[in-house]
Each structure stands twice: as C-alpha cells, then as structure tokens.
C-alpha cells in the first residue's frame, strides 16, 4: 500500500514539474551561443601588382680637361628627361595592430625616361693655346675658345628595388605609408665630345652601366574590393657618381636621380 502511494506521489510530482522543465529547455534552446572569432583584415598577407606611371631624371654632369697645370673643369647640373614607365610588384604585409601595417616588397620597373642634351664646352678650347692638352691638337692664339660641344643621351632602362614600408590606417580600407629601400638601375646611352673640327680621341660611343642607390617613397592605398587594391605612390631614387669616360685628355662624370609617380593595381591573396 505504501509503495503504491509513493509511486503515485512521484507521478504527480513529475506531472506538476513538466511545465517548468519545458520552460527551462526552451530558454536553453533560444539562448544566444557565444562564438569566439579571430581578427581578420585585408592588410594581412601576400600580394602582387602591376604599375603604370611617369618619371623624370636629373643628372649632374661634371668633368675636367687638361693635364693638371693647363686644366679646366665644368659642371652641368640638373640635366633632365621625362618619359613613361611600367612595372610589376610583389610583397607581404603584416597587420601588427588594428591601425598599423608593416610590409616588405620587391619590384621591377622598365622605363623610357630619356634625356638628350647638347652642352657648349667651347671654353675648354682655351687650353689649346700653345699646345695645351698635352699638345694633341692645335688651338688659336691668345687663348680664344675653340668651338666644342658635349652631347649625350641617357635613360635608366630598368630599376630593381627591394624595400620595406610602414603605414597607418585612417580607416579599415585605406593605408597611408612610407617606403625605404635599396635599388639597382641599368643605364644606357650615347655620347659625343668635339673640340674644333675633330672629336676628342675616344670621345664618341655607346655606353651602359649599372649603379646602386637608395629608394624613398610615400603613397596611399585603398581597397576597392575584398581582394583588389589601388595605390598611388611617389618614389625618389638617388644613384652614385659614375665616370662615363676617362682619357688622357679628360673625363666626364655623371650622378643620377630618378623620380616617379605610379599607379598600382594589386591583388591580395
């Protein structure tokens, strides 16, 4: 009898508690589930790009003709040229914070930035009075100038750069950055030097050389889609001083600067 009463009590308790259990189960089913996510940014990872732009060159040509006693130097600063350029780029960026990005990149740029210059160096002919310049040519008396010119054309055929860049994000889709790196350029040109009616010996020909320098730049990059960005960049390259030619009669040296503005479309992986 007691066992029957106990069983009946349990059954009543279960029936009475069923609505409360149902309510608790409903609350658990509808409660929001906390999902742990990791921070994601389009500025993290590898990218490749293609560049189009315009550029200008500035050359500082200097030289000296003579044998120490009878000698004359000259300097022709800021001889420049203009032209177009195109290139390819690749790099990797690291989002070190929500507002700061650092990265490394390498690029290869072909240019048609050509300079053609003709300079009057008639005053060099004053050295020919009395058999100057080691007596190789005869000049007019009284130190009068001999008609002369120095003509050359030159362009950087291609420039390879390896650089680091760092910038900040004014918003989620825009990066403002600076760039610093190392560049190596290959130059190609022609020159001719004349004094009087004949060219200076070994003073005419083609030349090509490579030189090392620094790269400085600044730009702004904007994400156009989830994977495609567009950037506008200014870059300055300064290369060392190079001797174009050197003979017994004299030498001509050249220092080169290259400036460019380029637009780059990049795909981010």
Helices and strands as residue ranges (DSSP letters): H 2-30, E 45-66, E 71-97, E 100-111, E 114-120, G 122-128, G 133-135, G 141-143, E 148-171, E 174-195, E 198-223, E 228-246, E 250-268
